[in-house]
Amino acid sequence: MAIQGAIPLGQDVVFPHGAFVVGEVEKLEDFDRKQAGDIDTQSRDKVTGLRLWAVRVVDADPESRRGQAEVVVKIAAEHQPVPPAEIPGLPFRPVVFQNLTATPWIDTNRTRPRLAWSLKATGMTAPGAAGKGKVDEGRAA
């Protein structure tokens, strides 16, 4: 089969009505590293070896099902990505993700198993900056 691993998808496919950052970017912890007593317990991307960060995102799709409007996007980057600046009058920050991919997996943590998707990107920008190819991967304070 030609498809192996993550499926590359554009922002407009995954979030056709837009996406908004909720909260802050957090590092993903590697449970095995933590249990082993490693000093650096952050998860790494299996392909690139880059550190993994997580950001909560609200999908602005008005037809999203109850409980599915908020998702987590993982970002593979050596330094903590910085979300776009806040916009006065908006409760959330609009965001565009670079090199967005989706990986299917089976969620067996429910009464009935279901197909779920893990979203990963290489960076994020404000919507106006996305067309310029600018990736905002500055260090967070």
TORKOL-4160 file (C-alpha; in steps of 0.2 Angstrom, whole numbers, padded with zeros to 4 digits, m for minus):
141
<pt num="1" X="0000" Y="0000" Z="0000"/>
<pt num="2" X="0006" Y="0017" Z="m0004"/>
<pt num="3" X="0001" Y="0026" Z="0012"/>
<pt num="4" X="0012" Y="0022" Z="0026"/>
<pt num="5" X="0012" Y="0033" Z="0042"/>
<pt num="6" X="0004" Y="0050" Z="0043"/>
<pt num="7" X="m0007" Y="0057" Z="0030"/>
<pt num="8" X="m0002" Y="0074" Z="0024"/>
<pt num="9" X="m0017" Y="0086" Z="0024"/>
<pt num="10" X="m0019" Y="0104" Z="0022"/>
<pt num="11" X="m0026" Y="0116" Z="0035"/>
<pt num="12" X="m0041" Y="0119" Z="0024"/>
<pt num="13" X="m0045" Y="0100" Z="0024"/>
<pt num="14" X="m0044" Y="0098" Z="0043"/>
<pt num="15" X="m0051" Y="0115" Z="0049"/>
<pt num="16" X="m0061" Y="0122" Z="0034"/>
<pt num="17" X="m0069" Y="0134" Z="0046"/>
<pt num="18" X="m0054" Y="0139" Z="0055"/>
<pt num="19" X="m0044" Y="0134" Z="0071"/>
<pt num="20" X="m0041" Y="0143" Z="0087"/>
<pt num="21" X="m0028" Y="0140" Z="0100"/>
<pt num="22" X="m0035" Y="0137" Z="0118"/>
<pt num="23" X="m0022" Y="0139" Z="0132"/>
<pt num="24" X="m0004" Y="0137" Z="0131"/>
<pt num="25" X="0008" Y="0125" Z="0122"/>
<pt num="26" X="0014" Y="0111" Z="0133"/>
<pt num="27" X="0028" Y="0098" Z="0132"/>
<pt num="28" X="0022" Y="0080" Z="0130"/>
<pt num="29" X="0029" Y="0069" Z="0143"/>
<pt num="30" X="0036" Y="0052" Z="0138"/>
<pt num="31" X="0030" Y="0040" Z="0152"/>
<pt num="32" X="0043" Y="0027" Z="0149"/>
<pt num="33" X="0057" Y="0040" Z="0151"/>
<pt num="34" X="0049" Y="0047" Z="0166"/>
<pt num="35" X="0048" Y="0029" Z="0174"/>
<pt num="36" X="0066" Y="0026" Z="0170"/>
<pt num="37" X="0071" Y="0042" Z="0179"/>
<pt num="38" X="0078" Y="0051" Z="0164"/>
<pt num="39" X="0081" Y="0069" Z="0167"/>
<pt num="40" X="0074" Y="0074" Z="0150"/>
<pt num="41" X="0057" Y="0066" Z="0150"/>
<pt num="42" X="0050" Y="0075" Z="0134"/>
<pt num="43" X="0042" Y="0064" Z="0120"/>
<pt num="44" X="0051" Y="0064" Z="0103"/>
<pt num="45" X="0044" Y="0062" Z="0086"/>
<pt num="46" X="0048" Y="0044" Z="0080"/>
<pt num="47" X="0053" Y="0050" Z="0062"/>
<pt num="48" X="0063" Y="0066" Z="0065"/>
<pt num="49" X="0068" Y="0065" Z="0083"/>
<pt num="50" X="0062" Y="0082" Z="0087"/>
<pt num="51" X="0053" Y="0086" Z="0104"/>
<pt num="52" X="0034" Y="0085" Z="0104"/>
<pt num="53" X="0023" Y="0099" Z="0110"/>
<pt num="54" X="0004" Y="0099" Z="0112"/>
<pt num="55" X="m0008" Y="0113" Z="0109"/>
<pt num="56" X="m0027" Y="0112" Z="0112"/>
<pt num="57" X="m0037" Y="0119" Z="0097"/>
<pt num="58" X="m0055" Y="0123" Z="0095"/>
<pt num="59" X="m0062" Y="0118" Z="0078"/>
<pt num="60" X="m0074" Y="0132" Z="0072"/>
<pt num="61" X="m0084" Y="0119" Z="0062"/>
<pt num="62" X="m0102" Y="0124" Z="0067"/>
<pt num="63" X="m0107" Y="0106" Z="0063"/>
<pt num="64" X="m0094" Y="0097" Z="0074"/>
<pt num="65" X="m0102" Y="0084" Z="0086"/>
<pt num="66" X="m0103" Y="0087" Z="0104"/>
<pt num="67" X="m0087" Y="0084" Z="0113"/>
<pt num="68" X="m0077" Y="0084" Z="0096"/>
<pt num="69" X="m0075" Y="0103" Z="0094"/>
<pt num="70" X="m0059" Y="0103" Z="0104"/>
<pt num="71" X="m0044" Y="0093" Z="0098"/>
<pt num="72" X="m0025" Y="0092" Z="0102"/>
<pt num="73" X="m0012" Y="0096" Z="0089"/>
<pt num="74" X="0005" Y="0089" Z="0092"/>
<pt num="75" X="0020" Y="0100" Z="0085"/>
<pt num="76" X="0037" Y="0092" Z="0082"/>
<pt num="77" X="0050" Y="0106" Z="0085"/>
<pt num="78" X="0066" Y="0107" Z="0094"/>
<pt num="79" X="0060" Y="0123" Z="0104"/>
<pt num="80" X="0043" Y="0127" Z="0111"/>
<pt num="81" X="0032" Y="0134" Z="0098"/>
<pt num="82" X="0024" Y="0151" Z="0102"/>
<pt num="83" X="0006" Y="0153" Z="0098"/>
<pt num="84" X="0000" Y="0168" Z="0087"/>
<pt num="85" X="m0003" Y="0184" Z="0096"/>
<pt num="86" X="m0020" Y="0187" Z="0105"/>
<pt num="87" X="m0032" Y="0198" Z="0095"/>
<pt num="88" X="m0042" Y="0211" Z="0105"/>
<pt num="89" X="m0061" Y="0206" Z="0106"/>
<pt num="90" X="m0058" Y="0187" Z="0102"/>
<pt num="91" X="m0057" Y="0174" Z="0116"/>
<pt num="92" X="m0046" Y="0163" Z="0106"/>
<pt num="93" X="m0031" Y="0165" Z="0095"/>
<pt num="94" X="m0034" Y="0160" Z="0076"/>
<pt num="95" X="m0020" Y="0148" Z="0070"/>
<pt num="96" X="m0014" Y="0140" Z="0055"/>
<pt num="97" X="m0003" Y="0124" Z="0056"/>
<pt num="98" X="0012" Y="0120" Z="0044"/>
<pt num="99" X="0014" Y="0103" Z="0037"/>
<pt num="100" X="m0002" Y="0096" Z="0045"/>
<pt num="101" X="m0003" Y="0077" Z="0045"/>
<pt num="102" X="m0016" Y="0065" Z="0052"/>
<pt num="103" X="m0013" Y="0047" Z="0058"/>
<pt num="104" X="m0028" Y="0036" Z="0061"/>
<pt num="105" X="m0029" Y="0025" Z="0076"/>
<pt num="106" X="m0042" Y="0014" Z="0085"/>
<pt num="107" X="m0049" Y="0022" Z="0101"/>
<pt num="108" X="m0053" Y="0007" Z="0112"/>
<pt num="109" X="m0056" Y="0018" Z="0128"/>
<pt num="110" X="m0075" Y="0018" Z="0125"/>
<pt num="111" X="m0090" Y="0006" Z="0125"/>
<pt num="112" X="m0088" Y="0004" Z="0107"/>
<pt num="113" X="m0071" Y="0006" Z="0098"/>
<pt num="114" X="m0070" Y="0020" Z="0086"/>
<pt num="115" X="m0058" Y="0027" Z="0073"/>
<pt num="116" X="m0049" Y="0042" Z="0079"/>
<pt num="117" X="m0035" Y="0054" Z="0072"/>
<pt num="118" X="m0019" Y="0060" Z="0079"/>
<pt num="119" X="m0015" Y="0077" Z="0072"/>
<pt num="120" X="0003" Y="0083" Z="0070"/>
<pt num="121" X="0012" Y="0099" Z="0063"/>
<pt num="122" X="0029" Y="0106" Z="0061"/>
<pt num="123" X="0024" Y="0124" Z="0066"/>
<pt num="124" X="0010" Y="0137" Z="0068"/>
<pt num="125" X="0007" Y="0155" Z="0063"/>
<pt num="126" X="m0006" Y="0168" Z="0063"/>
<pt num="127" X="m0018" Y="0166" Z="0048"/>
<pt num="128" X="m0011" Y="0181" Z="0038"/>
<pt num="129" X="0007" Y="0175" Z="0040"/>
<pt num="130" X="0004" Y="0157" Z="0034"/>
<pt num="131" X="0005" Y="0162" Z="0016"/>
<pt num="132" X="0022" Y="0169" Z="0018"/>
<pt num="133" X="0029" Y="0153" Z="0024"/>
<pt num="134" X="0034" Y="0160" Z="0041"/>
<pt num="135" X="0035" Y="0147" Z="0055"/>
<pt num="136" X="0034" Y="0154" Z="0072"/>
<pt num="137" X="0045" Y="0143" Z="0082"/>
<pt num="138" X="0053" Y="0155" Z="0094"/>
<pt num="139" X="0057" Y="0150" Z="0112"/>
<pt num="140" X="0044" Y="0153" Z="0125"/>
<pt num="141" X="0049" Y="0162" Z="0140"/>
